[in-house]
Amino acid sequence: MSANLSQAAFAKRGVVDGVVAAVREVVGSPAGPVPLHEPEFAGREWDYVKECIDTGWVSSVGSFVDRFERDLAAVTGCAHAVATSNGTSALHICLLLAGVRPGDEVVMPTLTFIATANAVSYAGAVPHFVDSEPTSLGVDAAKLDAHLRDVAAIVNGVCIHRRTGAAMRALVIMHVFGHPCDLDALAEVAARWHLVLIEDAAESLGSTYHGRHTGNVGAVSALSFNGNKVVTTGGGGAVLSNDAALAKRAKHLTTTARTPHRWSFLHDEVGYNYRLPNLNAALGCAQLERLASFVERKRRLAARYRAALASVDGASFHDEPPRTASNYWLNAVVLDPAHAGERDALLAALNDAGVMARPLWTLMHRLPMYAACPRDDLAVAEQMEARVVNVPSSARLGD
Ligand SMILES: Cc1ncc(COP(=O)(O)O)c(C=O)c1O
């Protein structure tokens, strides 16, 4: 598609053709398929990984693990970071740190990746699904507050779901595609209802809300460094916190709850082997050195999508919410409500054109293991599920 395709030509096309043309204008016409998100190793990754192999420090302790944790704290502005084996294990630990116990309910969005709900299950708790708002795609604070007024009561300082009698101990929010959700409003609702706030910041490394890095408002937060994230360690994650005691406990729980001793194996509770190997942390240190470049180029790519999609009738670009700076982990096209029925046609057309495109995750309450969980009305999440399509978002596309 030529770069100077006129606005009039776009307007005459159907929405599917219009979006495909706009996306092709942005990603160009490479020989092979354009992946949704590919990692980039153009920094000191080889040097650092080689250092691990040369020195033999490849496993669960080593200087790169310590350095990665220090670098993560510096980048996010959080006082403490504890590296973990992946984002899901980080979320599991966050829930335990929040005091979630078997039989509790955890308030969380239905619009999220499966790991958020699974971590709640690993803690023996039950997800309680709430709706999202269309600007950030994150939890709708006002609707959540109204829902809690309908179904919950504070009894002896604990939020209780009146119908089930379960304690609702925590609220997990998620910054979808890297766009920060409305943290101030959500923190206020969480405080009013005595819910510990946990940020699932798996997708939002490099994103800020009102100038603060995501992950700073929750009592604890989780990051992911899976291969498809802005920064990757191959597989990995981290728990963030500004509370020294919580961070210390995160380290303890993720390292088999072993108490320090020169030679004895003493463990004071059931812990987890959720450590991040030094080999992976080495990759992470090199990747973090390039975070600013990744985010800058991803934001440039987002600006190109914004411009190209501005001329398409029937669809729009999923822009960052006001007073936030998103890392644009994944760019998204949002079909107008009138075109919701054309989502699958758009997915087929983009993939046929060699452009990897994906729908939103299947909403959690539709999955068999979570279908019977308590929930609010989820109308907005359901509408957005039918309208959102992710398009290629690798940093190199913003060069
Ligand atoms: C929102 C969200 N939460 C949690 C995770 C889990 O992270 P991991 O794959 O590192 O376990 C991911 C991504 O993978 C995610 O996108």
The ligand as a Tripos MOL2 file, in Angstrom:
@<TRIPOS>MOLECULE
LIG
   16    16     1     0     0
SMALL
NO_CHARGES

@<TRIPOS>ATOM
      1 C1         -1.5580   -9.4210   32.2500 C.3       1 LIG1
      2 C2         -0.6030  -10.5560   32.4260 C.ar      1 LIG1
      3 N1         -0.4810  -11.1050   33.6390 N.ar      1 LIG1
      4 C3          0.3730  -12.1090   33.8480 C.ar      1 LIG1
      5 C4          1.1520  -12.6140   32.8370 C.ar      1 LIG1
      6 C5          1.9800  -13.7990   33.1530 C.3       1 LIG1
      7 O1          3.3110  -13.6410   32.9430 O.3       1 LIG1
      8 P1          4.2350  -14.9270   32.6180 P.3       1 LIG1
      9 O2          3.8970  -15.3700   31.2350 O.co2     1 LIG1
     10 O3          5.6060  -14.3620   32.7370 O.co2     1 LIG1
     11 O4          3.9360  -15.9450   33.6390 O.co2     1 LIG1
     12 C6          1.0700  -12.0400   31.5440 C.ar      1 LIG1
     13 C7          1.8590  -12.4560   30.3990 C.2       1 LIG1
     14 O5          2.3610  -13.4170   30.0880 O.2       1 LIG1
     15 C8          0.1520  -10.9960   31.3370 C.ar      1 LIG1
     16 O6          0.0080  -10.4440   30.1360 O.3       1 LIG1
@<TRIPOS>BOND
     1     1     2 1
     2     2     3 ar
     3     2    15 ar
     4     3     4 ar
     5     4     5 ar
     6     5     6 1
     7     5    12 ar
     8     6     7 1
     9     7     8 1
    10     8     9 2
    11     8    10 1
    12     8    11 1
    13    12    13 1
    14    12    15 ar
    15    13    14 2
    16    15    16 1
@<TRIPOS>SUBSTRUCTURE
     1 LIG1         1 GROUP 0 **** ****
